Amino acid sequence: MLFELLAAGAGATAPQNKFGFMEAMQQGGAISWSVVTVLAIMSFGSFFILFTKWWDQGKIMKQARDLHTVFWRAPSLREGAAKLEKNSAWRQLVDDGLTAEDQHGKLTDSIEAHDWLHNTLARTESFINARLAQGLPFLATVGATAPFVGLFGTVVGIYRALIAIGIAGSASIDKVAGPVGEALIMTALGLLVAVPAVLAYNYLQSRNKRIAESLSAFSNDILANINSKGTIKPQHAAAAQLKAAPAAKPAGPITAPKV
């Protein structure tokens, strides 16, 4: 009889504790679900901003490549502006510059045309750069706070695990390692959300910097062209025009005049 009981006890499988993400969420309760929901919203917002801003920046960069082949080859700024896309940042600069030129003669206070045009173009540049920077503070906030949100979930999970261990009165390694390991999932999720947000912020910020430099250079070219009545154009645009112009025919052989 004793041997039968021992055999039955050996054959019976000991109950196993299940550990995993869903088990950690069930034990964590509303706080764990709230933390995961916040992290999911942060992650979705970060990738949405990344792709939308990347698309907008790529569109502006593509339009910039057409400036020297289309815009500066036009006889005047107005004709060149008509060849640009209607809602592009580059056309907005040209239109605002031409509007400022027309408005300068209507001013009652004496102000130099250069200062008036420069301030108008600078204001337009600031507006465009501000539009490009929209959403980047959200990426910076996610990169800075997501690890702490995940850490908060970890702290709550560890607190619940320690309370349960204290109530059970058992502090063996199997009772401690499982719940603590589940709680650390929240920290991993926080880092998983924060790292892409930081990378996206730095990437978009560097592209915005290049676009801002191009806008500033284009603004200076417009200012010089307006103040010079269309005689001054960028050197690369002038070189492109000379390259596109037909080459002059070579002169014929020199012959002595007949007497």
C-alpha positions as CSV (number, residue, x, y, z in Angstrom):
1,M,0.0,0.0,0.0
2,L,2.8,2.4,0.8
3,F,4.6,1.7,-2.5
4,E,1.3,2.4,-4.4
5,L,1.0,5.8,-2.7
6,L,4.6,6.7,-3.5
7,A,4.2,5.7,-7.1
8,A,1.0,7.7,-7.4
9,G,2.7,10.7,-5.8
10,A,5.6,10.4,-8.2
11,G,3.4,10.0,-11.2
12,A,1.3,13.0,-10.4
13,T,2.5,16.2,-12.0
14,A,3.1,19.1,-9.7
15,P,1.1,22.2,-10.4
16,Q,3.0,24.7,-12.5
17,N,2.7,28.5,-12.2
18,K,2.1,30.2,-15.5
19,F,4.0,33.4,-16.2
20,G,3.7,35.7,-19.2
21,F,2.5,39.0,-20.5
22,M,-1.2,38.2,-20.2
23,E,-0.8,36.8,-16.7
24,A,1.1,39.9,-15.7
25,M,-1.7,42.1,-17.0
26,Q,-4.3,40.1,-15.2
27,Q,-2.5,40.3,-11.9
28,G,-1.6,44.0,-12.4
29,G,-5.3,44.9,-12.9
30,A,-6.4,48.3,-14.1
31,I,-3.1,50.0,-13.5
32,S,-1.2,47.6,-15.8
33,W,-3.8,48.0,-18.5
34,S,-3.7,51.8,-18.2
35,V,0.1,51.8,-18.5
36,V,0.0,49.6,-21.6
37,T,-2.7,51.7,-23.1
38,V,-0.6,54.9,-22.6
39,L,2.5,53.3,-24.1
40,A,0.4,52.1,-27.1
41,I,-0.9,55.6,-27.7
42,M,2.7,57.0,-27.4
43,S,4.0,54.4,-29.9
44,F,1.2,55.0,-32.4
45,G,1.6,58.8,-32.2
46,S,5.4,58.5,-32.7
47,F,5.2,56.4,-35.8
48,F,2.3,58.6,-37.2
49,I,4.4,61.7,-36.8
50,L,7.5,60.0,-38.2
51,F,5.8,59.0,-41.4
52,T,3.7,62.1,-42.0
53,K,6.7,64.5,-41.3
54,W,9.0,62.3,-43.4
55,W,6.5,62.6,-46.3
56,D,6.2,66.4,-45.9
57,Q,10.0,66.8,-45.8
58,G,10.5,64.6,-48.8
59,K,8.0,66.6,-50.8
60,I,9.8,69.9,-49.9
61,M,13.2,68.5,-50.8
62,K,11.9,67.2,-54.1
63,Q,10.4,70.6,-54.9
64,A,13.8,72.2,-54.0
65,R,15.5,70.2,-56.7
66,D,13.2,71.7,-59.3
67,L,14.0,75.3,-58.4
68,H,17.2,75.6,-60.4
69,T,15.9,73.8,-63.4
70,V,12.4,75.4,-63.6
71,F,12.1,78.5,-61.4
72,W,15.4,80.4,-62.0
73,R,15.2,79.9,-65.8
74,A,12.1,82.0,-66.0
75,P,12.4,85.6,-67.2
76,S,10.9,87.0,-64.0
77,L,10.0,85.9,-60.5
78,R,6.3,86.1,-61.2
79,E,6.6,83.8,-64.2
80,G,8.9,81.5,-62.2
81,A,6.4,81.3,-59.4
82,A,3.6,80.3,-61.7
83,K,5.7,77.2,-62.6
84,L,6.0,76.1,-58.9
85,E,3.4,74.0,-57.1
86,K,0.6,76.2,-55.7
87,N,0.9,75.2,-52.1
88,S,4.6,74.7,-51.9
89,A,6.8,76.4,-49.3
90,W,9.0,77.8,-52.1
91,R,6.2,79.5,-53.9
92,Q,4.9,80.9,-50.6
93,L,8.3,82.6,-50.2
94,V,8.2,84.1,-53.7
95,D,4.6,85.2,-53.4
96,D,5.2,86.9,-50.0
97,G,8.4,88.6,-51.4
98,L,6.5,90.0,-54.4
99,T,3.6,91.1,-52.2
100,A,6.0,92.9,-49.9
101,E,7.6,94.6,-52.9
102,D,4.2,95.9,-54.0
103,Q,3.2,97.0,-50.5
104,H,6.4,98.9,-49.9
105,G,5.3,101.8,-52.1
106,K,2.1,102.1,-50.0
107,L,3.8,102.6,-46.7
108,T,3.5,106.0,-45.1
109,D,6.4,105.5,-42.8
110,S,9.9,105.7,-44.3
111,I,11.5,102.3,-44.3
112,E,14.1,100.9,-46.6
113,A,12.9,98.3,-49.2
114,H,15.7,95.9,-48.1
115,D,14.6,95.9,-44.5
116,W,10.9,95.5,-45.4
117,L,11.5,92.6,-47.8
118,H,14.0,90.9,-45.5
119,N,11.6,91.0,-42.5
120,T,8.8,89.7,-44.6
121,L,10.8,86.8,-46.0
122,A,12.2,86.0,-42.5
123,R,8.6,85.9,-41.1
124,T,7.6,83.5,-43.9
125,E,10.6,81.3,-43.2
126,S,9.8,81.2,-39.5
127,F,6.2,80.2,-40.3
128,I,7.3,77.3,-42.6
129,N,9.9,76.1,-40.1
130,A,7.3,76.1,-37.4
131,R,5.0,74.0,-39.5
132,L,7.7,71.5,-40.1
133,A,8.5,71.3,-36.4
134,Q,4.9,70.5,-35.4
135,G,4.8,67.1,-33.7
136,L,8.5,66.9,-32.8
137,P,7.8,68.0,-29.2
138,F,5.6,65.0,-28.9
139,L,8.4,62.7,-30.0
140,A,10.8,64.4,-27.5
141,T,8.2,64.0,-24.8
142,V,7.7,60.3,-25.6
143,G,11.4,59.6,-25.6
144,A,11.8,61.3,-22.2
145,T,8.8,59.9,-20.4
146,A,8.0,56.5,-21.9
147,P,10.8,54.7,-19.8
148,F,9.3,56.2,-16.6
149,V,5.8,55.2,-17.6
150,G,7.1,51.6,-18.0
151,L,9.0,51.9,-14.8
152,F,5.8,52.9,-13.0
153,G,4.1,49.8,-14.2
154,T,7.1,47.8,-13.0
155,V,7.0,49.3,-9.5
156,V,3.3,48.6,-9.2
157,G,3.8,45.0,-10.4
158,I,6.7,44.4,-7.9
159,Y,4.6,45.9,-5.1
160,R,1.7,43.6,-5.9
161,A,4.0,40.6,-6.1
162,L,5.6,41.4,-2.7
163,I,2.2,41.9,-1.1
164,A,1.1,38.5,-2.4
165,I,4.3,36.8,-1.2
166,G,3.9,38.4,2.2
167,I,0.3,37.1,2.5
168,A,1.3,33.6,1.4
169,G,4.2,33.6,3.8
170,S,6.6,32.0,1.3
171,A,9.7,33.7,-0.1
172,S,11.2,31.0,-2.2
173,I,12.9,31.8,-5.4
174,D,10.0,30.4,-7.5
175,K,7.6,32.7,-5.7
176,V,9.7,35.8,-6.2
177,A,11.3,35.4,-9.6
178,G,8.1,34.9,-11.6
179,P,6.1,37.9,-10.4
180,V,9.2,40.2,-10.5
181,G,10.0,39.0,-14.0
182,E,6.5,39.8,-15.1
183,A,6.7,43.3,-13.6
184,L,9.9,44.0,-15.6
185,I,7.9,43.5,-18.8
186,M,6.6,47.0,-18.3
187,T,10.1,48.5,-18.3
188,A,10.9,46.7,-21.5
189,L,7.8,48.1,-23.1
190,G,8.7,51.6,-22.0
191,L,12.1,51.3,-23.6
192,L,10.6,49.8,-26.7
193,V,8.5,52.9,-27.1
194,A,11.1,55.5,-26.2
195,V,14.0,54.4,-28.4
196,P,12.2,54.7,-31.8
197,A,10.8,58.1,-30.7
198,V,14.2,59.4,-29.9
199,L,15.6,58.1,-33.2
200,A,12.7,59.6,-35.1
201,Y,13.1,63.0,-33.4
202,N,16.8,63.2,-34.2
203,Y,16.3,62.1,-37.8
204,L,13.5,64.5,-38.5
205,Q,15.3,67.4,-36.7
206,S,18.4,66.9,-38.9
207,R,16.2,67.0,-42.1
208,N,14.4,70.1,-40.8
209,K,17.8,71.8,-40.3
210,R,18.8,71.1,-43.9
211,I,15.5,72.4,-45.2
212,A,15.8,75.6,-43.0
213,E,19.2,76.2,-44.5
214,S,17.8,75.8,-48.1
215,L,14.9,78.1,-47.3
216,S,17.3,80.8,-45.9
217,A,19.5,80.6,-49.0
218,F,16.5,80.8,-51.3
219,S,15.2,83.7,-49.4
220,N,18.5,85.6,-49.9
221,D,18.4,84.8,-53.6
222,I,14.9,86.2,-53.9
223,L,15.9,89.3,-52.0
224,A,18.9,89.9,-54.2
225,N,16.8,89.4,-57.3
226,I,14.1,91.8,-56.3
227,N,16.5,94.5,-55.2
228,S,18.5,94.2,-58.4
229,K,15.4,94.3,-60.6
230,G,15.9,90.7,-61.8
231,T,19.6,91.1,-62.8
232,I,21.1,89.0,-60.0
233,K,20.4,85.3,-59.9
234,P,22.1,82.4,-58.1
235,Q,25.4,81.5,-59.7
236,H,24.4,77.8,-60.3
237,A,21.2,79.0,-62.0
238,A,23.2,81.4,-64.2
239,A,25.6,78.6,-65.0
240,A,22.7,76.3,-66.0
241,Q,21.3,79.0,-68.3
242,L,24.7,79.4,-70.0
243,K,24.9,75.7,-70.4
244,A,21.5,75.5,-71.9
245,A,22.1,78.4,-74.3
246,P,23.1,77.4,-77.8
247,A,26.8,77.7,-78.4
248,A,28.0,80.5,-80.7
249,K,29.1,79.5,-84.1
250,P,32.9,79.6,-84.6
251,A,34.2,82.5,-86.7
252,G,35.3,81.7,-90.2
253,P,38.9,82.0,-91.4
254,I,40.4,85.4,-91.6
255,T,41.0,86.6,-95.2
256,A,42.9,89.6,-96.3
257,P,40.9,92.4,-97.9
258,K,41.0,92.7,-101.6
259,V,42.8,95.7,-103.0
